């Protein structure tokens, strides 16, 4: 099983229920996978 499989299933379920593209965006942005990503290897750009 992919680590993202539960997230994909949740996205499908919400999309079936609400039929709005924004539901997919919201589900991804609020997911632990997305929220934890920035802390890893993040390097701020310098001007």
Rosetta constraint file for C-alpha pairs under 8 A:
AtomPair CA 1 CA 5 HARMONIC 6.55 0.50
AtomPair CA 4 CA 8 HARMONIC 6.21 0.50
AtomPair CA 4 CA 33 HARMONIC 7.97 0.50
AtomPair CA 5 CA 9 HARMONIC 6.19 0.50
AtomPair CA 6 CA 10 HARMONIC 6.16 0.50
AtomPair CA 7 CA 11 HARMONIC 6.16 0.50
AtomPair CA 7 CA 27 HARMONIC 7.89 0.50
AtomPair CA 7 CA 28 HARMONIC 7.86 0.50
AtomPair CA 7 CA 31 HARMONIC 7.47 0.50
AtomPair CA 8 CA 12 HARMONIC 6.25 0.50
AtomPair CA 9 CA 13 HARMONIC 6.19 0.50
AtomPair CA 10 CA 14 HARMONIC 6.17 0.50
AtomPair CA 10 CA 27 HARMONIC 7.93 0.50
AtomPair CA 11 CA 15 HARMONIC 6.01 0.50
AtomPair CA 11 CA 23 HARMONIC 7.44 0.50
AtomPair CA 11 CA 24 HARMONIC 5.81 0.50
AtomPair CA 11 CA 27 HARMONIC 6.40 0.50
AtomPair CA 12 CA 16 HARMONIC 6.15 0.50
AtomPair CA 13 CA 17 HARMONIC 6.35 0.50
AtomPair CA 14 CA 18 HARMONIC 5.94 0.50
AtomPair CA 14 CA 19 HARMONIC 7.65 0.50
AtomPair CA 14 CA 23 HARMONIC 6.69 0.50
AtomPair CA 14 CA 24 HARMONIC 7.82 0.50
AtomPair CA 15 CA 19 HARMONIC 4.85 0.50
AtomPair CA 15 CA 20 HARMONIC 6.30 0.50
AtomPair CA 15 CA 21 HARMONIC 7.34 0.50
AtomPair CA 15 CA 23 HARMONIC 6.35 0.50
AtomPair CA 15 CA 24 HARMONIC 6.90 0.50
AtomPair CA 18 CA 23 HARMONIC 7.39 0.50
AtomPair CA 19 CA 23 HARMONIC 7.83 0.50
AtomPair CA 20 CA 24 HARMONIC 7.68 0.50
AtomPair CA 21 CA 25 HARMONIC 6.90 0.50
AtomPair CA 22 CA 26 HARMONIC 6.01 0.50
AtomPair CA 23 CA 27 HARMONIC 6.02 0.50
AtomPair CA 24 CA 28 HARMONIC 6.28 0.50
AtomPair CA 25 CA 29 HARMONIC 6.17 0.50
AtomPair CA 26 CA 30 HARMONIC 6.08 0.50
AtomPair CA 27 CA 31 HARMONIC 6.04 0.50
AtomPair CA 28 CA 34 HARMONIC 6.49 0.50
AtomPair CA 29 CA 34 HARMONIC 5.86 0.50
AtomPair CA 29 CA 35 HARMONIC 6.91 0.50
AtomPair CA 30 CA 34 HARMONIC 6.97 0.50
AtomPair CA 30 CA 35 HARMONIC 6.70 0.50
AtomPair CA 31 CA 35 HARMONIC 6.23 0.50
AtomPair CA 32 CA 36 HARMONIC 5.92 0.50
AtomPair CA 33 CA 37 HARMONIC 6.28 0.50
AtomPair CA 34 CA 38 HARMONIC 7.66 0.50
AtomPair CA 36 CA 40 HARMONIC 7.49 0.50
AtomPair CA 38 CA 42 HARMONIC 5.88 0.50
